[in-house]
Amino acid sequence: MRIRRIIVTMSLGLLALAGCGRSGPPVVPILAEPAPPPDLTALVRSRAVILAWTRPTTNIDGTALKYLAAFRISRAQTAPRTSDYSVIATVKVEKPENAVVSGNRYAFTDKDVTVGARYTYTIEAVSRRGIIGPPTTEATALVTVEIEAPSNLRAEAGERTVRLFWDAPTQRVDASPLAIVPRYNIYRGASPGRYDPSPVNREPVRSTQFQDTNLVNDQTYYYRVAAVESQEPPWQEGLPSSEVSTAPVDLTPPAPPQGVRAVVGPGPAVSLSWELNRESDLLGYLVYRSDATGRPPHRLTEAPLKSPTLTDRSVRSKGRYIYTVTAVDASSNRNESVASEAVEVRVP
């Protein structure tokens, strides 16, 4: 049975106040215990156990948790022999040296484990007053010889998406064959070699491909994949694959400009105007002209126009001209719309 102690310090000033006012024993203030992290998970990777959890925001009485100092990690070995819980590490809330922090998520790696052993972990939150909260629910992990890394990882960029492909591993790192069909966890990072502690997939995927969605176009993402042999948490991962990176691209062009109008004169000139497009990523407009029906148009504007107007002074008297306008977005792909409806003019 585990016993948890709460230490409350009382100042001499408080004791002195007990003699003033009403008679009776001094009243000890009730100090709330911090709530435990709500989602402790254990993951086996490279013959180590990675614990991940979210920082709690309340005390056990529901009040806001404002002064959190650390997390206390305890471990027990449950197989092949049993050992009692003991504290193996303390992780500071701010700038911990023994854990990785991503937002409000923490990850601690326990490397002092033995292949073939099963371990159970709990975490307690500790306030700045030294009050230790109740432990989390237990997270259990069985350390095994890891599966070799998936090979030939490839990334294909799409519209706010990245599609990943890889080849399945066939053995463990000790060259023993796999007796299972592995599943996979996919990890994403915003910089090389740095990944969130939790995979982007909610559950290990069965196939050797994965589509990551709801991404930001033109932002580079980094990926790696690891095989998973357990069928339920905690996930027992093999070695991570090599890293690939790519950036989603905008593939959606703007709508074609509407309401193109042409006015001839004064003199040998044609003034064009059209309605503004409403796309937020619009870069500008390109204007095309054909000198005769059936002849392919050529572009009049070297760079996209910011304004929905153009005066063409390169026309000649007695000439017949056909104009179209396209819209171009500001993405790295420079998507161009289809041509507007053509307008034809004759210069007197």
Steps between C-alpha positions, in 0.01 A plus 500: 500500500639839405482783755497859382595780740385863492729739683348828616728764652359753743672827577567619853292807421194281444554329835531837669171610353331204667517686831303797371128529448292190557634230722551150374752295308676657199344436160732332251440624143391237253740484205367336185683209346590529130308268273701227326578514128186365330654294219822321590615267220798267472664414169789260442760619249860392443503291822389796708165612640371844400244649737280783372243709686316832501554767763194521731323835532292446816526376856302195608231730641452660156673829578762639261848353540730805496818392674618168361867420557576147382386150412614197700535177300471165676564154355441139600623188321217250470672225296695278507542595867303745705638814660322775690447847364791737538561852373736488201495863387369848569417720199488875546199677351711786365801424277555138607841353421381138490183532290376642170220759507269576208232751596334351808623147421796339677705195401748313721718209383580219743812328364579302816289201395562134412384319187225253592391692811163660556476834682214704644519877545309775678557876519413744780483878464684705763407859584747774591393457862619140487153351495494171311180417318350155440663269243381453145348180380768240432671468163668167422773417247670176392854552369579287195768468232390769257385453143735635234412836346258535207700574186469719191277764660365740235288815524264641238366854546143601420251774581536543880594131513805276501477137394763260638608163362750248639612137484415261784777357722554124488695426819616622838836665556645169622410349158220286645195483270177682577216279616247781465377746240610837641302819513655845486526831686575819307683792657505858369733786584541865408880478484752225419534235769248653740162329526192523717502226767169360375439364148269685265284189456254421779556127466777309319422470129486162329619593150839626381364842403346792684345837409562790736234769456406853612853629448622847404599544136863596430611401852760223522416195712733219609392139544619164623320167546540216751352149497274400790462140610246525784132493411397744775669761721770529613642500148823302463690678225795392292779717368395824328540535125721754332360851479320655202371852454268680263267800487132486399419711198203709396349332193177702481505784245293818542170544322520654152449879496147611429353794312786572263427817299693669218477863388674625183677839490577773508749428226639154430448361852276250678412546870412178684335463840342216700359417842727431797546140611423418863771240577711593802817360341461681167826627351365676192379471141648406163362637172517311170434626145444330171526691172274270302252224566670163510844636581621416857501799735819648640545658840509878517604531866843387617400491868155463660306827518385613843224720358209365291577735209734517203543739205639332191675762283671249273194457277483626142227674304266264313611220731275233645591371849371241746583535872480261796607542864614242758554524877816371675538414870796574726583138581839350416321311224368825342166342407337672204129501434338405174450790260215743538237536233661654191422852386556610142573856382566672167726802494379763246 
